[in-house]
């Protein structure tokens, strides 16, 4: 449904992971913390070459505010 709403013929590879990493880093502004959360090596190569899209902290907070609390997802 999301793909149709967005007008995408195909779902981009790893789009959910890429989104999480970009918005997590945008929110926390902490490279080491974000890399630890997703299991990246310390050299940062994968982090910056494959996942990072610059996201401002205000935009990250708007993004996270759209996600329902965990308890609602498990109900």
C-alpha positions as CSV (number, residue, x, y, z in Angstrom):
1,X,0.0,0.0,0.0
2,X,2.8,2.4,0.9
3,X,4.5,1.7,-2.4
4,X,1.3,2.5,-4.3
5,X,0.7,5.7,-2.4
6,X,4.3,6.9,-3.1
7,X,3.9,6.0,-6.8
8,X,6.8,3.5,-6.7
9,X,6.8,0.6,-9.2
10,X,9.3,-1.3,-7.0
11,X,10.2,-1.0,-3.3
12,X,13.8,0.3,-3.1
13,X,16.3,-2.3,-1.7
14,X,16.7,-1.9,2.1
15,X,14.6,1.2,2.2
16,X,13.4,0.5,5.7
17,X,16.9,0.0,7.1
18,X,18.2,3.1,5.2
19,X,15.3,5.2,6.6
20,X,15.9,4.0,10.1
21,X,19.6,4.7,10.0
22,X,19.2,8.2,8.5
23,X,16.5,9.3,10.9
24,X,18.2,7.7,13.9
25,X,21.3,9.6,13.2
26,X,19.3,12.8,12.5
27,X,17.6,12.5,15.9
28,X,20.6,11.5,18.1
29,X,23.5,13.2,16.1
30,X,25.7,10.5,17.4
31,X,27.5,8.4,14.8
32,X,28.9,5.8,17.2
33,X,25.5,5.2,18.8
34,X,23.7,4.8,15.5
35,X,26.4,2.5,14.1
36,X,26.1,0.4,17.3
37,X,22.3,0.1,16.9
38,X,22.6,-1.3,13.4
39,X,25.8,-3.3,13.8
40,X,28.1,-1.3,11.5
41,X,31.9,-1.6,11.7
42,X,33.8,1.3,13.3
43,X,35.4,2.5,10.1
44,X,32.2,4.2,9.0
45,X,32.5,3.2,5.4
46,X,29.2,1.5,5.1
47,X,27.5,4.1,7.3
48,X,28.3,7.0,5.0
49,X,28.4,5.3,1.6
50,X,25.2,3.3,1.8
51,X,22.8,4.6,4.4
52,X,23.3,8.3,5.3
53,X,20.9,10.8,3.9
54,X,21.3,14.1,5.8
55,X,18.3,14.6,8.1
56,X,17.9,17.5,10.4
57,X,17.1,16.9,14.0
58,X,13.7,18.7,13.7
59,X,12.8,16.6,10.7
60,X,13.9,13.4,12.5
61,X,11.7,14.3,15.4
62,X,8.7,14.8,13.1
63,X,9.4,11.4,11.5
64,X,9.6,9.6,14.9
65,X,6.4,11.3,16.1
66,X,4.5,9.6,13.3
67,X,5.3,6.1,14.6
68,X,2.8,4.7,17.1
69,X,4.1,3.7,20.5
70,X,5.5,0.1,20.7
71,X,2.6,-1.1,22.8
72,X,0.1,-0.2,20.1
73,X,2.0,-2.2,17.6
74,X,1.9,-5.3,19.8
75,X,-1.8,-5.1,20.8
